[in-house]
Amino acid sequence: MNIPDGFPDGFPDGSSDVDATGTTDATGGAVAADDSGSLPGPLVGPAWLATRLAAGGPVVLDASVGAHRAAARRIPGARRFDIDGVMSDATVPLPHTMPGAHRFTEEMRALGVDGTDTVVVYDAAGVYSSARAWWMLRAMGFDRVAVLDGGLPAWTAAGLPVDEAEEGIAPGGAGRTGDFTARPREGMLVGSGAVAAALADPGSAVLDARSRERFAGTVAEPRPGLRRGHMPGALNLPFGEIQRDGRMLPAPELRAVFGALLGEREQEQEREQGQVRKREQERLVVSCGSGVTACVLALGAELAGYTEVSVYDGSWSEWGRPSELPVVTGP
């Protein structure tokens, strides 16, 4: 995959007219008032969002990063969830690190988000950094959030309106301060110590969302100063392989992808341990270049039925630095 400027983790382009369940996206009819805030799951389609916006529905956040961050086009009323800016912790030397609860609360309130709101996040690449925003909100105790499947490309492909302004997307735009309060959940974002423990745990698996070339160490890392290769024992699942035309694969296909990756490893463990364990009971730790596309894997894992998932916040930007943390090359 050729990686466009500003996207060191890579991203897939494209859009389609399938909704979050993998079926044809309907045009959408009238929405009952008491239905405008309910979510069908972690993904919603363009028609679902459009009809509910017409009914005064969800808060929409644009979580685009890199080359798309300054784009002028947006879904009408969208507010900027700035992962390249205030929504990352600038006090640490790693990109895209989760800010503390107090700072996150302040920034979400500045966006005019209330604790009772329903939020839909999207990005201009498809499903890329929007998954990171979804995971961050959930890690901060907020569950009324979903990802727009296919992002802005799917929205525009459906013929839905966009706003354009030379200034780009306003940081806030709500005109008021919200009452959002962050309530961090333990274990959704983890550090290198937890990753090392997972690598040594037969009941856990560490998945790396980077490209196969980066995982194998056959190409240089896009961020300077990082070692080539991967964590010993990690499994490679490039995030684009759980998407099609910029959207997430349907749940049965996701289960097949995760199952094929984990199946041989699990069967060997089960033979050794003399027991059978449901695949979805395995704990997954997901990683990538800077904690962004790891969240695409987290989204896919949830859709596939996995319930114990953690994101390595520092990802390869931390592990790949010159240090005592082990690195190997090859497939």
N, C-alpha and C positions, 0 to 999 in steps of 0.2 A: 504494500500500500504506500502511495506517495503521501507524505504528511505535509499539509499546507502550513504556511507560516502562522505561528501563534498557537498551534495545536501540537505540542510535543508528545501527547499521548495518542495522536492520530484520531480521525473520525470518519465515519461513513457518510456519504451524501445520498440523497434520494428521498422519495416520498411515495405514498400510495394511498389508496382509499379504503384500507382495511382499518377496522376499529381495534380497540384494546383486546378483543377476544379473537381477532384474526378473521372475522367475517366482514362482509361488505358494510361500509359505513353508511348508515341511513341519513337522510336529510334532516330528520328530527321533526317531531311534531310539537304541539303545545306542551309545556312543562307545568305540572302542578306546583303551586307555590310552596308546598311543604316538601317538594322533591328537589328544589334548586340547590340545596346544600349537601345532599347525600352523595356518596361516592360509591361506584360499583366495584372498586378495588384500587390497586396502586397505579393503574393506567386508565386514562380516559381518551376517547377519540375526539376529533375536531367537531363532529356534529353534536356530540354530547355537550361539549363546552359551549358551542355557539348558542344552542337553545337555552342553556342555563344563564349565559351572560345576558341574553335577551330578557330573561326573567329576573334580572338583578342578582345573578348568582355569584360564583366564587371570586375571590381575589386572585388575580393572575400575576405571576412573577416571571420575569425574563431572566434566566440564569446563564445567558450566553457568556462565553469566555473567549479569549484570544482574538482572532481576527474578526469575530462576530460581535464582540463586546460593544464596539462603537457604532454598530449598524443603526441606521435611522428607522428601519421598518420594525414594527412591533404589532402584536395583537392589541386592538383598541383597549386602552385603560391599563395596559401592563405596567408594572413597576419593576425597577431593576434590582434583582438579587445579585449583588456584585461579588462574585466569587474571586475575581482577580483583584478586588479592592477591599472594601470594608468587611466583607463576609469571610475574610481570612485573617489569621493572626499575624500582624506585621511585626510582632516583637520576637518572632522566632525565625531562624534562617532557612526554613523549609517552605516551599510554595503550597498554597491552598490548605494550610493547617486550620483546623477548627478553632474559632475564637472561644474565649471563655463564656460562661453562661450570662454574666452581667453584660458584657459587650454585645452578645447575640441578642439579648432582650432589648437593649437600647436600639440596635439597628432594626429589629423587626418592628418595634414600636414606631420608629421613624418612618417605616414603610406604611404605617397606618393599619397594621395587622392586629386584630383582636384574637383573644384566645378561643372565641367561639366561631371564628371565620372558617370557611372551607377554602383551601388554597390549591390552585393548579399551577405547576411550574413547567416551563418549557425552555427550549433553547433553539437557536437558529441553525444548528447542525443536524438536528433530528432527535435522537436520544443520546445525549453526550453529557454535558455538564448539568442538565436538568436533573439527572439521577443523583448527582452529588447534592443538589439543593434539597431534593426529596429526603435523602438519607440524613442530612444535617438537621432538618426540621424534626424528623422522627427521633433522632438521637437527643434532641432537646425536649422530648416529651410531647410533641405535637403530632397527632395522628390524622388529622383531617386534611391530608395533603395527597395529591396524586400527580403523576407525570403525564403531560400531553404526549401521547404516542405519535412519533413522527415529527413532533415539534413544529416550528414555523413552516418548514417545507410542506408538511402534510396539511397544515392550515391553509396555506396559499393554494396548494393543489386542489383543495376542495372548493376554491372560488370564494373563500371567506375574506372579509375586509381586513385591511391593515392600515395603521396610522403611519405616516411618514413625516419626519421633522428633521431639519438640518442639524439640530442639536442632539439628535439621538434620543435614547430613552432617559427620561428624568429619573434621578435616584429614588425619589419618593413618588410624588404625584397624588397621594391620597388626600392631601390638604388637612390632615388631622393626625394626631398621635394616637396610636393603638394602645391596647392594654395587654399585649402578648407578654407572657412570662415563661422563660426557659426553665425546664425541669429536667436536667441531664439524666440520661439513662446509662447505667453502667454496662460496659461491654460492647456497645455498638460501634465505638471507635476505640482502637487499641494501639499500643505502642510496640516497639521491637521485642520487648521481653515476652509479651503475650504471643507474638508471632513465633518466636523461638520455641516456646512451650508447645504451640500447636504443631510445629514441625516434628516434635518428638512424641506427639500423642497419637496413638493408633486410631483414636476416635475422632480425629480432626483432619482436615485437609486445607492446605494453603493454595489458593488459586491466584494466578498472575494474569492480569488482563492485557499486558503489553503484547506487541507483535511477536511472532515466532522468532524473527531475526534478533530482536532485542533480548528476548528470553534466552536464546542460545548464545548470545554474545558475539554474533557474527557481524554486527554493525555497532557503531559507537552510539552511546546514549546522547540524546539531543541536548541534555543539560550538561554543561562542562564539569569535569572533575569527578564524574561518577564512574565506578567500575562497570565493566561489561559482565553480563551473565544473569544468574538468578540464585535464589536461595536453595540450598540442597534439600531435596524432597518436595519442592513446590511443583505444582502442575500448571501447565500453560493453557489458558483459555482466552484467546484474543477476543475482546468484547464485541468486535464486529461479527463474530461467528454465532452470536445469539441474536442477531438482527437480520432483517431482510428489508431492503429498500428503505432504510432509515427507521424502521419500526422494530419493536421487539417481536421475536418469534411467538407463536401461540404456545400456551402452556404445555400441551402434549409434546411439542417439538423441543421445548426447553427441558422438559423432564428427560427426554431421550438424549440430549446433548450432555447434560450434567451426569446422567446415568452412565453414558458410555465412557466419560472421562474418569468417573469414580468407581465404576463397576468392577474392573479387573483388580484394582487395589483393594476394594472392600471384600471381594471374594477370597482373596489370599488371606486377609486378616481373619475372615470368618472361619476359614479352614483351620487356621492356627489356633483360634480361640474356641472353636467348636460351638459357635452360636451364629444365629441369623439375626441380622439387625436391619431394620428398615433404612433405606438409603437416606430418606429425609431426616433421620435422627442424627446424621453426622453433622458435626460442627464445622462450618466453613469460615475461613479467614480469607478475605479477598484483598488483593494488592494491585498496584499498577505503577505509573510513573510518579504521580503526586497526589493520589487519593481521589481522583476525579472519575476515571473510567472503571476503577474498582467498584464504584457504586452502581455502574451498569450491570456488573456481575451480581451485585447484591440484589438489584431489582429483578434480574432474571432468576436468581435463586429463590426469591420469595414467590414469584409467579409459578415456579416449578414445585413449590411446596416445602422448601427448606425453611426451618423455623429458627435455627441457631446460626446466625450469620454476624460476623464482625468485619469492619473495614479497618485496614491498617492505615492510619491517618498519614503517617510519614511516607509510606510506600517506598519505591526505589530511590526517591530523593533523599531518604534517610539511610536505608539499608545499603545502598550502593556507594555511599561515601567511603573514603579510605578509613577503615576501622577494623576491629576484631570480628565483626559479624561475617560469617562465612559466605563465600560466593563461589559458584561453580559455573562452568560453561558447557555448551552442548545441549542437545534436545532434552 
